[in-house]
């Protein structure tokens, strides 16, 4: 895979969120590896899908990179980066959360690990995404794949990046649920999903609102974009939080391109 580098401007925009490793002066030993070099090494792994030990020689030692990446995941550093970018973009008018789209993508888990659910498609995780009207990610989370979509919507909102909730949330038939409608209404969110054929619910939705669901290609485009980052296609990480870290980094790259 190609080397993934950040421009100076992109790095300046996010650098304050990363902890630098400081070794006190006067102590013998190697200087800590600069955070930017660690991040670029992690981006190489994200992009190529390669295993950690395959990191090319031009990057810092893979054990160092893996250890620091894991610490960022534990401390939710990458989530902080993402929230800061999303909120800054929104202040500039670059995000329109009036209408959002939700969907899920299945990622098979080859290495097993925690929170991996068994489904008809084998073991794996679901990546949930909520995108705005421009297809930009406002929430991304990963969950055991045997959860039902409806449960996942609530869990996904725990990872929502901006203060303002969407006025309308648009999903496919899997998200058609009275219980979910009620839960979201409490948060001021109206769920729009085509009715499942097996439900006798009053047809409350007029055609104008349902035509919005034809814009779901926006969320599909988001998933196809993050799938270019091959590390996300298959979950190799044992720990959920590390896999989530890669998903958050993929979202970070999307948002950074908007500035």
GIFEN-V944500 format. One record per pair of residues at least 6 apart in sequence whose ideal C-beta (glycine too) atoms are under 6 Angstrom apart, sorted by the first residue. I is the first residue (numbers start at 1). J is the second residue. D is the distance in whole Angstrom. If there is no record, write none. Layout:
I|J|D + I|J|D
//
This chain:
1|47|5 + 1|48|3 + 4|43|4 + 4|44|5 + 4|47|5 + 5|40|6 + 10|256|5 + 11|36|5 + 14|81|5 + 17|80|5 + 17|81|5 + 18|35|5 + 20|35|6 + 21|32|4 + 23|32|5 + 33|60|4 + 33|64|6 + 37|60|6 + 38|65|5 + 38|68|5 + 41|55|6 + 41|59|4 + 41|60|6 + 41|65|4 + 42|69|5 + 45|231|6 + 46|229|5 + 46|231|5 + 46|246|5 + 46|249|6 + 47|229|6 + 49|230|3 + 49|231|5 + 52|62|5 + 52|66|5 + 53|62|5 + 55|62|4 + 72|78|6 + 73|241|4 + 73|242|5 + 73|245|4 + 78|245|5 + 78|248|4 + 78|249|6 + 79|248|6 + 81|252|6 + 82|161|6 + 82|248|5 + 82|251|6 + 82|252|6 + 83|161|5 + 85|255|4 + 86|161|4 + 86|162|5 + 87|162|6 + 89|95|5 + 89|258|6 + 90|162|5 + 94|258|5 + 95|132|5 + 96|132|5 + 96|133|4 + 97|132|5 + 97|164|5 + 97|166|5 + 98|167|5 + 99|133|5 + 99|168|5 + 100|130|5 + 100|132|6 + 100|166|4 + 100|169|5 + 101|131|5 + 101|170|5 + 101|216|6 + 101|218|5 + 101|219|4 + 102|130|5 + 102|169|6 + 102|171|5 + 103|219|4 + 104|126|5 + 104|128|5 + 105|127|5 + 105|223|5 + 106|121|6 + 106|124|5 + 106|126|6 + 106|145|6 + 107|124|6 + 107|125|5 + 107|127|6 + 107|235|5 + 108|122|6 + 108|124|4 + 108|234|6 + 109|116|4 + 109|123|5 + 109|124|5 + 109|125|6 + 109|235|4 + 110|234|5 + 110|236|6 + 111|236|5 + 113|238|4 + 114|240|6 + 115|144|5 + 115|240|5 + 116|123|5 + 117|144|3 + 117|145|4 + 117|146|3 + 118|146|6 + 119|145|5 + 119|146|6 + 124|145|5 + 125|142|5 + 125|145|5 + 125|235|5 + 126|143|5 + 126|145|5 + 127|142|5 + 127|247|6 + 128|141|5 + 128|152|5 + 128|156|4 + 129|137|6 + 129|140|5 + 129|222|6 + 130|138|5 + 130|139|4 + 131|137|6 + 131|218|6 + 131|219|5 + 131|222|5 + 132|138|5 + 135|218|4 + 135|221|5 + 135|222|5 + 137|251|4 + 138|161|5 + 139|156|5 + 139|159|5 + 139|160|4 + 140|247|5 + 140|251|5 + 141|156|5 + 141|159|4 + 142|243|6 + 142|244|5 + 142|247|6 + 143|152|6 + 143|155|6 + 149|174|4 + 149|175|6 + 150|177|5 + 150|180|5 + 153|180|6 + 165|187|6 + 165|188|6 + 165|189|5 + 166|189|6 + 168|190|5 + 168|192|6 + 169|189|5 + 169|191|5 + 170|192|5 + 170|212|5 + 170|213|5 + 171|193|5 + 173|194|5 + 173|196|5 + 175|193|4 + 176|193|4 + 176|195|5 + 176|196|5 + 180|191|6 + 181|191|5 + 184|191|5 + 192|209|6 + 194|213|6 + 195|201|6 + 226|232|5 + 226|250|4 + 227|233|6 + 229|250|5 + 231|246|5 + 232|246|6 + 235|243|5 + 237|243|4
//
